[in-house]
Structures are given as structure tokens and as C-alpha cells.
Amino acid sequence: MIKFLDLQQINKRFETEFQQKFQQFLNSGQYILGAEVETFETDFANYCGTKFCVGTSNGLDALTLIFKAYLELGILKPGDQVMLPANTFFASVLSVIHSGLHPIFIEPERDTFNISVKDIEKQLTPHVKAIMVVHLYGQLANMEVISQLAEKHKLLVIEDAAQAHGAVFNSKKSINQKAGNLGHAAAFSFYPSKNLGALGDGGAITTNDIVLFETIKKLGNYGSGKKYEYQLKGFNNRLDEVQAMFLNVKLKYLDADNEKRQTIAKRYLSEISTNKIELPFYDGSKNHVFHLFVVTVKDRENFESYLKKQDIETLIHYPIPPHKQKALVSFNHLSLPVTENIHETVVSLPMSPVMTEQEVSKVINAINSY
């Protein structure tokens, strides 16, 4: 069986380093907000090209803390509207709602699956105060145009970069600028399946805004800037020391792993030849790190069943769009045909930095014979 994602094999490569680090961790006696968290925050900020990084308990908490901090600073107010893609993981929406803000669902571009700039422009009103871009499946949104639009209308730009660790943005104004450094603040998830995955939950926020950074730092640590002194009504959203330790090992391999994913994607794109599925858009640059390789197919159930018989595992990201979820009943009336069609037809093929060439060939041959 070709697994969709073999986490055991991915992490087995680092077993010796993990064991050495864990022994150091045990010997340190520092289990919360110690040297490992501090090292990771510094190194990840440097990696993304930002001035600041705050480790968090997970990606949802990272997004929520950003919005809570802007509310604390008075830059956002309860009830303000936040535009975000209708085609996204449910956590993106939860962060807006849990912060007392109002989500405005924007249709995606059909070829990239990312938020549509044209639809943003159509739905802009004075009540919109922020745009959340989601670099879905590992591909950067159209940040050049979105940033120009946001600057013109004085909107915050928040990146949900949970799937885009290491994706690189190139434009005339900016060269080699990474996800996490393309807006006012960005949230990352280090869920084990991510391109940079911990061995449990974890997340981070990156920003160049020192006031926002200091506010988030306090909010995520009970509202405290100094032990037993509380300036804000905060939360407990800290990155765990042991997860930071694992991330410190894996960060230095991230670029090489992303390159392997891009190599596999290029093979899929050049060698899969059938009119029964639609391949994703990719311009060949480093702006897509292929957290997922997502195709669309009309008869999804048969396609998945066929691949399963060929011992090839697939997944669906995601079967039900957020606005049609039971938890968001007040949004169920919305009609978003592009989003709904995507959620009915997408299939994610196996993609990981430990896939062998033989495994990639088997996937390609099986699809070409479908």
C-alpha cells in the first residue's frame, strides 16, 4: 500500500537527533517556555524573514491570538468583518468567529483554489477591516494584488500559512520573501502532517509589528509579561517545550523536503495524461510547497475506489465546505457554487518527501490506466 502520508517514515529520519535532544530536554529540567522554545522562535522568525515569532499551542490558537490582539489594541472592534476564502479548513473560520468578528466568505479562483481577488473587490464594504488569506494546499495566494488592494482600503492582511511553510514569493518589489512575511501577521500550524510538523500539536505567529508581537506574547501566556503580573485577560496558548525541540531538529531540513515535494509534483504534472481528471495549476516556482497535491475528478467515489484497489491511499481535503457545516447553520443558506463544486470533486494524491520514485511511478501509471 502506498500511504497517502507515511508519518512514521518521515520522522524516522530524525530518530537519532530526536533521542539526543530528548535526553538534553530531560536533563535540563525546563519543561515550559525554555531554551528550545526561545531557539525555535528566533530561528523560525529568521527563516520566514520576520522580526518576531511567538510559539503557540496550535494553528487555530495562532490565528485567534492575532485577532484577539488586534481587538485588544483597538485596531479591530467586535463585529468587524473579515474576508476569508470559502474554500478552506474549518479552523480558519473558527478563529474569526471565536474572536467576535464576522466572516465574509469569498469564492476561490478555480485554477489555484485560493481566494479570488475579483470577488474580494466585489464584496468590499466599509465594514470589512481585514482580509485573511489562506495559502491553501501550500500555494501562495495572489499576494501582490491583495496587498495593493489592502493598502488602498486600509485593511489588515492576515496570512493563514498553516499549509505553506517555506513557500517563496517573488515579485518586482520583493525577492525570496517567504510565507509568514507577506502580511501584517501570519499564523502557522505544526500539526504532524504539515510540511514542518511536530510530534503533536504546535503553532506559531510571525510579524514585524513589535506592539502586536508584545501583545500576542502576553495574551498567549495568561496575559502576563512578568511572572504573577497580569496586564491582560489572556489565555494559555504556549508552544510546548518538547514540541519546539522536535521542530528545532526538523526546521533545517524543511527546504530540502519542500524541494522533494516540488519534484514529485512536477512528475505528476508532466506524466499524468488523462482527460478524466483535472490537474492543479503550478507555475513551476517555489511559491507552491505542495503540502497537498489536489486533483479534481467528476466521479470521485469511483476514482478513489479504483486507486484503493491499486493499493494507493487518497484523502479528500475537504468534503464539506465551512458554510455548509452544521456548526455554521446561520451561513447554510449561502450559495457559493465554485466552492461547493471544489468540495464535491477534489481528491488528494499521495505526497511526501519520503515517497520513492517507484511509488510515484505507480501512482502515475495507475491514474493513466483509470
C-alpha positions, 0 to 999 in steps of 0.5 A: 500500500502506498500511504497517502502520508507515511508519518512514521517514515518521515520522522524516522529520519530524525530518530537519532537527533530526536533521542539526543535532544530528548535526553538534553530536554530531560536533563535540563529540567525546563519543561515550559517556555525554555531554551528550545522554545526561545531557539525555535522562535528566533530561528523560525522568525529568521527563516520566514524573514520576520522580526518576531515569532511567538510559539503557540499551542496550535494553528487555530490558537495562532490565528485567534491570538492575532485577532484577539490582539488586534481587538485588544489594541483597538485596531479591530472592534467586535463585529468587524468583518473579515474576508476569508476564502470559502474554500478552506479548513474549518479552523480558519473560520473558527478563529474569526468567529471565536474572536467576535468578528464576522466572516465574509466568505469569498469564492476561490479562483478555480485554477489555484483554489485560493481566494479570488481577488475579483470577488474580494473587490466585489464584496468590499464594504466599509465594514470589512477591516481585514482580509485573511488569506489562506495559502491553501494546499501550500500555494501562495495566494495572489499576494501582490494584488491583495496587498495593493488592494489592502493598502488602498482600503486600509485593511489588515492582511492576515496570512493563514500559512498553516499549509505553506511553510517555506513557500517563496514569493517573488515579485518586482518589489520583493525577492525570496520573501517567504510565507509568514512575511507577506502580511501584517501577521501570519499564523502557522500550524505544526500539526504532524502532517504539515510540511514542518510538523511536530510530534503533536500539536504546535503553532506559531505567529510571525510579524514585524509589528513589535506592539502586536508581537508584545501583545500576542506574547502576553495574551498567549501566556495568561496575559502576563509579561512578568511572572504573577503580573497580569496586564491582560485577560489572556489565555494559555496558548504556549508552544510546548517545550518538547514540541519546539525541540522536535521542530528545532531538529526538523526546521533545517531540513524543511527546504530540502523536503519542500524541494522533494515535494516540488519534484514529485509534483512536477512528475505528476504534472508532466506524466499524468495524461488523462482527460478524466481528471483535472490537474492543479495549476503550478507555475513551476516556482517555489511559491507552491510547497505542495503540502497537498497535491489536489486533483479534481475528478467528476466521479470521485467515489469511483476514482478513489475506489479504483486507486484503493484497489491499486493499493494507493491511499487518497484523502479528500481535503475537504468534503464539506465546505465551512458554510455548509457545516452544521456548526455554521447553520446561520451561513447554510443558506449561502450559495457559493457554487465554485466552492461547493463544486471544489468540495464535491470533486477534489481528491488528494494524491499521495505526497511526501518527501519520503515517497520513492520514485517507484511509488510515484511511478505507480501512482502515475501509471495507475491514474493513466490506466483509470 
